[in-house]
Amino acid sequence: QVQLVESGGGLVQAGGSLRLSCTTSGLTGSPRYMAWFRRAPGKEREFVAALNWGSRATYYADSVKGRFTISRDHTRNPVFLQMNNLKPEDTAVYLCAAGLTTILSMASNSRGYNYWGQGTQVTVSS
């Protein structure tokens, strides 16, 4: 059984930083892409960042470009999302996703991913 578990969320003031982690278990091979999405109250789930596992190429939503960084170390676990200069509009549940056969054109689309974590809450106060 594949599981993704996020951690690192919390309450932070505007301008602060948080580092989220996503730990996977049960995957029999390396994913093609790992990604972070977020879901704010009353809004649709939206893409935040994606990482091509093999090339380590990264992709970001315009709203977080220059402030957030997705990365991984040399092992399968974990995948990180470093979030700097946080804004109140970043408040959301952040979800980790793993895609086994994701292609580049689907890297920012939630339908491109096979497995999802439960999410971790990030709250940014003004």
ABEGO torsion letter per residue (X at the ends): XBBBBBBGBEBBBBGBBBBBBBBBBGBABBBABBBBBBBBBGBBBBBABBBBAAAGBBBBBAAABGABBBBBBABAOBBBBBBBGBBAAABBBBBBBBBAABBAAAAABAAABABBBAEBBBBBBX
